[in-house]
Amino acid sequence: MTPHERRLRELEAMRALVADLDGFVQSSNVGTVPATDVAAAFERHTARLPADSNVLAQFQDVAGRLRLGPTRTRVEGIRQISRKLRLKADEFARIVEARDGKLRPKG
């Protein structure tokens, strides 16, 4: 896998996780979500990431901490994580997608 392919997969994983986290925020009517569900979302989006990926390490770290912490996670905390991750993904996308455009064959 090339570094560019790794970055594309990392971007895809970040965007998919943001969508899952936003779903938790929108679906919760009690202000909390089971921490195991949130941890599973982080773990679910690591499947296509290579072992040397920093994003993989970060997602695994967060999932592990969620599994060791309280049984429920506050929606406001999930909203903040989602917002930070969305900003990071958007910034990362500007670089990765510009590079992707240069690497695609012109036709």
N, C-alpha and C positions, 0 to 999 in steps of 0.2 A: 504494500500500500504506500502510495506516495504521500508526502506531507500535505499536499493539497487535498487529496482524497480524505485524509484524516480530518483536516479542517472542515471539509464539507459535511462529514458525518457528525462532527462535534456541533456544528451549527444546527444541523437537523435535530440532534438530540436536545439541544437547548430549546429550540422552538417547540418541539413536541412536549417537553416538560412544562414549559410556560402554559401551553394549552391545557394540560392536565391540572396544573395548579389553579388556573383561572376557573376551571370546572368545579374544583373543590370550593372555591370562594363563592361561586354563584349558586351552588347546590345546598350549601349549609344554611339552615334556618335556626341553628342553635348557637352559632358563634364558635363552634369547634368541629374538628374533623378527627377521626381515628388516626393516630400517628402511624400505625402500621400501613394504612392506605396511602399516606403521603410518602412513607419510606418506599413502598412498593412502586410508586410512580417514579421516584428517582432511580430505583434499580431497573425498572422496565426499559428505561432509555439508555442503558449502558450496553445492551446486547451487541450493538454493531460497532462499538468503540474499541480501538486497539488497546492492548495492555499498557502501552506507554503514553496514553492520553491523559493530559492533566484534567480534562473535563471528567473522565472516568473516575479518577482519584477523588475529585471534589464531590461527585454525585454519590460515590460509595461512602465517603466520609459523612456526608449529611444523612444518608439513609441509616448508617450505623448509629449515629447520635440520636436520630429519631426513634429507633428501636429500643435504645437504652433509656430514653427519657420518659416523660409522662405518657399515659395511654392516649391522651387527646392533645391535639395541637390547635392553638388559637387561629381562627381564620385571618385575623389581622396580621399575624406573623407570616402566614402563607401568602397573603396579598403583598407584603413587603418583599418577600423572597422572589415572588413572581415578577414584581416591578424591577428589582435589581437585575434579575436574570434576563428580562426582556431588554433592558437598556444595554446590558453586556452583549447579548445576541445581536442587537441592531448594530452596535459598533463593530462587532466581529464580522457581521454580514457585509458591511461596506468594504472591508478589506478582501474577504474571501470571494464575494461575488464579483468584485472588480477583477480579481485574479482569474476567476473562472471564465469571465468574458474574454480575457486575453488568450486563455488556453484553448478555448473552443475553436474548432476549424471554421474558417470563414467560407461561406458558400452561398 
